[in-house]
Amino acid sequence: MALITSLIDPNEARPLVKEAMEQPAKVLFGADQAIFRTNLAIYTPLLRDSKKRKGWSCAHTLVKDLPGTGKTAMFNYVSDSLSAKLGRVDGRPDTLPFDLTGKEERDKFTGIRTILRGPLFSNIFFADEIDRTPPKSQAPMLGAMEGAHVILNVSHEKDGFLMPTMFPLYPISDDPDEKRMFFIVFATMNGIEFEGTYPLSEAQMDRFTYSFGMGAPSREQEMMIRFENVVNKEVKVVMNLGQVLDIQEMVKRIKLSPQADELIMRHIENSWPPSRDMYRFKESRKRHTNPDMVKFIEEYVITGCSRRRNYHMQMAALTHRLMRLFLEDDKEIKSLDRVVAEVDDVKAVAPLTMEHVIRLHPKAMNENISSGDVVQRIVAETVLP
């Protein structure tokens, strides 16, 4: 098998990105925004911890919305537009860790040991209704999301003792000469159901780069949800994961403007109540907003964005800039080294990257104040650099 053809020219990537967004839209009506955001996640490179240095990973994504809004279908059809190995787990209370990781089994007649790999051994892992999976079974997902690896107890070749063995996630090709990896988690939650669910830990929520809802179609778009409009329509494969990783390399060539860089820091600082400054920053920080906003955050927010969120927001803004370049302008792209992500890119991705990691005081729920309301005020009332 030959190595995957590289994609170097952004002008060649543009039609592929457009087509990858158009394919799911053939069978999903009124979900253009969610499709765009999911593609944004696919092309977002993200730093992760690896042995002795930082490595590159992908931007995991959580969609939280009402039942029947197309969350599962959207992830399925977007994934179908890529040539990738897919893995899936449906959240159930009886899910066990090895249902995700797999396990080693020994044939009782031959004594041969075989590693049965679970659905985590995939390029795109889909956790449907993730909050119905017990915390014990969600634990293997943490290592996969943060370190892009799975640890299994495997028998040592010589003495037969079980040894923890790390398996990287996940090769983009069967070609032994292709060393690149791609692993992303897509997860869904139903926003109104609490019975039989398990809250996701703050650590796990912080590993999701993006979180958003499906949005609502217009009346005309909802009228399109009829069988005759989708029957016999097929989502076609548009690109392979090698090309996706090439697009991620293009993202890395884009820079933040000084104003956008400063705005990310101001958003993060403004997400924390001043009374928690010594806990979070080990010093008092100036807030670049109005006194009413500072009082609002102090009253309703317990904890804001972690340090890790700097990486998430930076790479999200850079990817958003590249997507705008692909979708909003047909002019020839001469050099990505001259492309700069601006303040508007940071403001566009702030709700997607901040809402799910802000922890609210219980009184906020009593007064119908959501983390979305908090981020909306942060974006609107933060003084621009």
VEXDREN-2710 file (C-alpha; in Angstrom, 1 decimal):
% VEXDREN-2710
k/r/px/py/pz
1/MET/0.0/0.0/0.0
2/ALA/1.4/3.4/-1.0
3/LEU/1.7/6.3/1.5
4/ILE/-1.3/8.6/1.7
5/THR/-1.1/11.4/-0.8
6/SER/-0.1/14.7/1.0
7/LEU/-2.2/17.8/0.8
8/ILE/0.1/20.9/0.8
9/ASP/-1.7/23.6/-1.2
10/PRO/-4.6/25.2/0.8
11/ASN/-6.3/26.0/-2.5
12/GLU/-6.5/22.2/-3.1
13/ALA/-7.9/21.7/0.4
14/ARG/-10.7/24.3/0.0
15/PRO/-13.0/22.2/-2.3
16/LEU/-12.5/19.1/-0.1
17/VAL/-13.5/21.0/3.0
18/LYS/-16.5/22.5/1.3
19/GLU/-17.6/19.1/0.0
20/ALA/-17.1/17.4/3.4
21/MET/-19.6/19.9/4.8
22/GLU/-22.1/19.5/1.9
23/GLN/-22.3/15.7/2.1
24/PRO/-24.0/15.4/5.5
25/ALA/-26.3/18.3/4.6
26/LYS/-27.9/16.1/1.9
27/VAL/-29.7/14.1/4.6
28/LEU/-29.6/16.6/7.6
29/PHE/-31.8/19.7/7.2
30/GLY/-31.2/22.8/9.3
31/ALA/-28.0/21.4/10.9
32/ASP/-25.5/23.5/8.9
33/GLN/-24.1/25.2/12.0
34/ALA/-23.6/21.9/13.9
35/ILE/-22.0/20.4/10.8
36/PHE/-19.7/23.4/10.5
37/ARG/-18.7/23.1/14.2
38/THR/-18.1/19.4/14.0
39/ASN/-15.8/19.9/10.9
40/LEU/-14.1/22.7/12.8
41/ALA/-13.3/20.1/15.5
42/ILE/-12.0/17.6/13.0
43/TYR/-9.5/20.1/11.6
44/THR/-8.4/21.5/15.0
45/PRO/-4.9/20.3/16.1
46/LEU/-4.5/20.2/19.9
47/LEU/-1.4/19.8/22.1
48/ARG/-1.4/16.8/24.5
49/ASP/1.0/15.2/27.0
50/SER/3.3/12.5/25.7
51/LYS/6.5/11.0/26.9
52/LYS/9.1/13.7/27.6
53/ARG/7.4/16.3/25.4
54/LYS/4.1/17.7/24.1
55/GLY/2.5/15.9/21.2
56/TRP/-0.4/16.6/18.9
57/SER/-3.9/15.3/19.3
58/CYS/-7.4/16.2/18.2
59/ALA/-10.2/18.3/19.6
60/HIS/-12.8/16.2/21.3
61/THR/-16.4/17.3/21.0
62/LEU/-19.5/17.1/23.1
63/VAL/-23.0/17.8/21.8
64/LYS/-25.7/18.4/24.3
65/ASP/-29.3/18.8/23.2
66/LEU/-32.8/17.5/23.4
67/PRO/-33.7/14.0/22.2
68/GLY/-34.6/13.8/18.5
69/THR/-32.5/16.8/17.3
70/GLY/-30.1/14.8/15.2
71/LYS/-27.1/14.6/17.4
72/THR/-26.2/11.0/16.6
73/ALA/-27.1/11.3/13.0
74/MET/-25.0/14.3/12.6
75/PHE/-21.9/12.7/14.0
76/ASN/-22.5/9.5/12.0
77/TYR/-22.9/11.3/8.7
78/VAL/-19.9/13.7/9.3
79/SER/-17.8/10.6/10.1
80/ASP/-19.1/8.9/6.9
81/SER/-17.5/11.7/4.8
82/LEU/-14.1/10.6/6.0
83/SER/-12.2/7.4/5.3
84/ALA/-11.6/6.4/9.0
85/LYS/-12.0/3.5/11.4
86/LEU/-15.0/4.1/13.6
87/GLY/-15.7/2.9/17.1
88/ARG/-18.9/3.3/19.1
89/VAL/-20.3/2.7/22.6
90/ASP/-23.9/3.3/23.6
91/GLY/-24.1/4.6/27.2
92/ARG/-25.7/2.0/29.5
93/PRO/-25.5/1.5/33.3
94/ASP/-24.0/-2.0/32.8
95/THR/-21.1/-0.8/30.6
96/LEU/-17.8/-2.1/31.9
97/PRO/-14.3/-0.7/31.2
98/PHE/-13.3/-3.6/29.0
99/ASP/-16.4/-2.8/26.8
100/LEU/-14.4/0.2/25.7
101/THR/-10.8/-1.0/25.9
102/GLY/-11.1/-4.7/25.1
103/LYS/-9.2/-7.4/26.9
104/GLU/-6.9/-10.3/26.5
105/GLU/-8.5/-13.8/26.3
106/ARG/-7.0/-17.2/26.5
107/ASP/-8.3/-20.2/24.5
108/LYS/-8.9/-22.9/27.1
109/PHE/-8.0/-25.6/24.6
110/THR/-4.9/-24.3/22.8
111/GLY/-3.7/-21.9/25.5
112/ILE/-3.3/-19.2/22.8
113/ARG/-3.8/-15.7/24.1
114/THR/-5.6/-13.2/21.9
115/ILE/-6.0/-9.4/22.4
116/LEU/-9.6/-8.5/21.7
117/ARG/-9.5/-4.7/21.0
118/GLY/-12.4/-2.6/22.0
119/PRO/-14.1/0.3/20.2
120/LEU/-11.5/2.8/21.6
121/PHE/-9.1/1.3/19.1
122/SER/-10.4/3.6/16.4
123/ASN/-9.8/6.9/14.7
124/ILE/-13.2/8.3/15.6
125/PHE/-14.8/7.1/18.8
126/PHE/-18.4/7.9/19.3
127/ALA/-19.8/7.8/22.9
128/ASP/-23.6/8.1/22.5
129/GLU/-25.3/9.3/25.7
130/ILE/-22.0/9.4/27.5
131/ASP/-23.6/10.4/30.8
132/ARG/-25.4/7.0/31.0
133/THR/-22.0/5.3/31.3
134/PRO/-20.9/4.8/34.9
135/PRO/-17.8/6.7/36.0
136/LYS/-15.7/3.6/36.4
137/SER/-16.3/2.8/32.7
138/GLN/-15.6/6.4/31.6
139/ALA/-12.2/6.2/33.2
140/PRO/-10.4/4.6/30.2
141/MET/-11.8/7.4/28.1
142/LEU/-9.8/9.9/30.1
143/GLY/-6.4/8.4/29.2
144/ALA/-7.5/8.1/25.6
145/MET/-8.7/11.7/25.4
146/GLU/-5.7/13.2/27.1
147/GLY/-2.8/10.9/26.0
148/ALA/-4.2/9.2/22.9
149/HIS/-3.5/5.8/24.3
150/VAL/-5.2/2.7/25.8
151/ILE/-3.6/0.6/28.6
152/LEU/-4.3/-3.1/28.6
153/ASN/-3.0/-5.9/30.8
154/VAL/-1.2/-8.2/28.4
155/SER/0.7/-11.4/29.1
156/HIS/4.4/-11.1/28.9
157/GLU/5.9/-13.2/26.1
158/LYS/8.5/-15.0/28.3
159/ASP/7.0/-15.5/31.8
160/GLY/3.3/-15.1/31.1
161/PHE/2.8/-12.5/33.8
162/LEU/0.2/-9.8/33.0
163/MET/1.9/-6.5/32.3
164/PRO/0.3/-3.1/31.7
165/THR/0.9/-2.3/28.0
166/MET/0.2/1.0/26.3
167/PHE/-1.3/1.1/22.8
168/PRO/-1.2/4.4/20.9
169/LEU/-4.4/5.7/19.3
170/TYR/-4.7/5.3/16.3
171/PRO/-2.9/4.7/13.1
172/ILE/-4.4/6.4/10.1
173/SER/-3.3/3.6/7.7
174/ASP/-2.3/0.0/7.7
175/ASP/0.9/1.0/5.9
176/PRO/3.8/0.4/8.3
177/ASP/5.7/3.4/6.9
178/GLU/2.8/5.7/7.8
179/LYS/3.5/6.7/11.4
180/ARG/0.8/9.5/11.9
181/MET/-2.0/9.0/14.3
182/PHE/-5.6/10.4/14.5
183/PHE/-8.0/9.9/17.4
184/ILE/-11.0/12.0/18.2
185/VAL/-13.9/11.5/20.6
186/PHE/-17.4/12.6/19.7
187/ALA/-20.0/12.4/22.5
188/THR/-23.6/13.2/23.0
189/MET/-25.8/14.1/26.0
190/ASN/-29.5/14.7/26.4
191/GLY/-30.0/18.0/28.1
192/ILE/-33.2/17.3/29.9
193/GLU/-32.8/13.8/31.3
194/PHE/-31.2/13.3/34.7
195/GLU/-32.7/9.9/35.8
196/GLY/-30.2/7.1/35.2
197/THR/-27.4/9.4/34.3
198/TYR/-24.0/10.1/35.8
199/PRO/-22.5/13.6/35.8
200/LEU/-19.2/13.9/34.0
201/SER/-16.3/14.9/36.1
202/GLU/-14.7/18.4/35.7
203/ALA/-11.5/16.7/34.5
204/GLN/-13.4/14.9/31.8
205/MET/-15.3/18.0/30.7
206/ASP/-12.1/19.9/30.5
207/ARG/-10.8/17.4/28.0
208/PHE/-13.5/18.4/25.5
209/THR/-12.4/21.2/23.4
210/TYR/-15.8/22.0/22.0
211/SER/-19.3/21.7/23.3
212/PHE/-22.5/23.0/21.6
213/GLY/-26.1/22.2/20.8
214/MET/-27.7/21.3/17.5
215/GLY/-29.6/24.6/17.1
216/ALA/-33.1/24.8/15.6
217/PRO/-34.0/24.6/11.9
218/SER/-36.3/27.2/10.3
219/ARG/-39.9/26.2/9.6
220/GLU/-39.0/25.7/5.9
221/GLN/-36.0/23.5/6.8
222/GLU/-38.1/21.4/9.2
223/MET/-40.6/20.9/6.5
224/MET/-37.9/19.2/4.5
225/ILE/-37.7/16.4/7.1
226/ARG/-39.7/14.0/4.9
227/PHE/-38.7/10.5/3.7
228/GLU/-38.9/11.5/0.0
229/ASN/-36.1/14.1/0.6
230/VAL/-33.6/11.6/2.0
231/VAL/-34.4/8.2/0.6
232/ASN/-31.7/6.8/-1.7
233/LYS/-29.3/9.7/-0.8
234/GLU/-25.9/8.5/0.2
235/VAL/-23.1/10.4/2.1
236/LYS/-19.9/9.8/0.1
237/VAL/-16.3/9.7/1.4
238/VAL/-14.6/13.0/0.6
239/MET/-11.1/12.7/2.1
240/ASN/-8.9/10.5/4.1
241/LEU/-7.3/11.1/7.5
242/GLY/-3.9/11.9/6.0
243/GLN/-5.5/14.8/4.2
244/VAL/-7.2/15.9/7.5
245/LEU/-3.9/15.9/9.2
246/ASP/-2.4/17.9/6.4
247/ILE/-5.1/20.5/6.9
248/GLN/-4.2/20.5/10.6
249/GLU/-0.7/21.3/9.6
250/MET/-2.0/24.3/7.7
251/VAL/-3.7/25.5/10.9
252/LYS/-0.3/25.5/12.7
253/ARG/1.0/28.0/10.1
254/ILE/-1.5/30.6/11.1
255/LYS/-0.7/33.1/13.9
256/LEU/-2.8/34.9/16.5
257/SER/-2.8/38.7/16.2
258/PRO/-1.5/40.4/19.4
259/GLN/-5.1/41.6/20.1
260/ALA/-6.6/38.1/19.7
261/ASP/-3.9/36.6/21.9
262/GLU/-4.6/39.1/24.7
263/LEU/-8.4/38.6/24.3
264/ILE/-8.0/34.9/25.0
265/MET/-6.3/35.7/28.3
266/ARG/-8.9/38.3/29.2
267/HIS/-11.7/35.9/28.6
268/ILE/-10.1/33.3/30.8
269/GLU/-9.4/35.9/33.6
270/ASN/-13.0/37.2/33.4
271/SER/-14.4/33.7/33.8
272/TRP/-13.1/33.6/37.4
273/PRO/-14.6/35.3/40.4
274/PRO/-12.0/37.7/41.9
275/SER/-12.3/36.1/45.3
276/ARG/-10.7/32.9/43.8
277/ASP/-7.7/34.7/42.3
278/MET/-5.2/33.4/44.8
279/TYR/-6.5/29.9/44.2
280/ARG/-6.3/30.1/40.4
281/PHE/-3.6/32.7/39.6
282/LYS/-1.7/32.9/42.9
283/GLU/-2.0/36.7/42.6
284/SER/-4.7/39.3/42.1
285/ARG/-5.6/40.0/38.5
286/LYS/-7.1/43.0/36.9
287/ARG/-10.4/42.5/35.2
288/HIS/-10.9/44.1/31.8
289/THR/-14.6/44.6/32.1
290/ASN/-17.2/46.7/33.9
291/PRO/-17.9/46.4/37.7
292/ASP/-21.4/44.9/37.1
293/MET/-19.8/42.1/35.2
294/VAL/-17.3/41.5/37.9
295/LYS/-20.1/41.4/40.5
296/PHE/-22.1/39.0/38.3
297/ILE/-19.2/36.5/38.0
298/GLU/-18.5/36.7/41.7
299/GLU/-22.1/35.9/42.5
300/TYR/-22.8/33.1/40.1
301/VAL/-19.5/31.4/39.2
302/ILE/-17.5/29.0/41.4
303/THR/-14.7/28.1/39.0
304/GLY/-13.8/29.4/35.5
305/CYS/-11.5/28.2/32.7
306/SER/-8.4/26.2/33.5
307/ARG/-4.9/26.9/32.2
308/ARG/-5.4/24.1/29.6
309/ARG/-8.1/26.2/28.1
310/ASN/-5.4/28.5/26.6
311/TYR/-4.4/25.7/24.2
312/HIS/-8.0/24.9/23.3
313/MET/-9.0/28.5/22.6
314/GLN/-5.9/29.3/20.7
315/MET/-6.1/26.4/18.3
316/ALA/-9.9/26.8/18.0
317/ALA/-9.4/30.4/16.9
318/LEU/-6.7/29.5/14.4
319/THR/-8.8/26.8/12.9
320/HIS/-11.8/29.1/12.7
321/ARG/-9.7/31.6/10.8
322/LEU/-8.7/28.9/8.3
323/MET/-12.3/27.7/7.9
324/ARG/-13.4/31.3/7.2
325/LEU/-10.7/31.5/4.6
326/PHE/-11.9/28.3/2.9
327/LEU/-15.7/29.1/3.1
328/GLU/-16.1/32.9/2.9
329/ASP/-13.6/33.8/0.2
330/ASP/-12.8/32.2/-3.2
331/LYS/-9.7/34.2/-3.8
332/GLU/-6.5/32.3/-4.3
333/ILE/-4.6/31.7/-1.0
334/LYS/-1.0/32.7/-1.7
335/SER/0.6/32.1/1.7
336/LEU/-0.8/30.9/5.0
337/ASP/2.2/32.4/6.8
338/ARG/0.5/35.8/6.2
339/VAL/-2.9/34.8/7.6
340/VAL/-3.7/36.0/11.1
341/ALA/-6.5/35.0/13.4
342/GLU/-8.3/38.1/14.7
343/VAL/-10.4/39.2/17.6
344/ASP/-13.6/38.1/15.8
345/ASP/-12.3/34.5/15.6
346/VAL/-11.7/34.4/19.3
347/LYS/-15.2/35.7/20.0
348/ALA/-16.7/33.2/17.6
349/VAL/-15.2/30.2/19.3
350/ALA/-15.4/31.4/22.9
351/PRO/-19.0/30.0/23.6
352/LEU/-18.0/26.6/22.0
353/THR/-14.8/26.3/24.1
354/MET/-15.8/27.9/27.5
355/GLU/-19.4/27.1/28.3
356/HIS/-18.9/23.5/29.4
357/VAL/-16.0/24.1/31.7
358/ILE/-17.5/27.0/33.8
359/ARG/-18.9/25.7/37.1
360/LEU/-21.8/27.6/38.5
361/HIS/-23.0/28.3/42.0
362/PRO/-26.3/26.4/42.8
363/LYS/-28.2/29.7/43.1
364/ALA/-27.6/30.3/39.3
365/MET/-29.9/27.3/38.6
366/ASN/-32.5/28.7/40.9
367/GLU/-32.4/32.0/38.9
368/ASN/-32.3/30.3/35.5
369/ILE/-28.8/31.5/34.7
370/SER/-26.8/29.1/32.6
371/SER/-23.1/28.9/31.7
372/GLY/-24.1/30.0/28.3
373/ASP/-25.5/33.2/29.8
374/VAL/-22.2/33.7/31.6
375/VAL/-20.1/33.3/28.5
376/GLN/-22.4/35.5/26.5
377/ARG/-21.7/38.3/29.0
378/ILE/-18.0/37.6/29.1
379/VAL/-17.8/37.9/25.3
380/ALA/-20.0/41.0/25.1
381/GLU/-18.6/42.9/28.1
382/THR/-14.9/42.1/28.0
383/VAL/-13.0/45.3/27.0
384/LEU/-11.2/44.6/23.7
385/PRO/-7.4/45.1/23.6
END
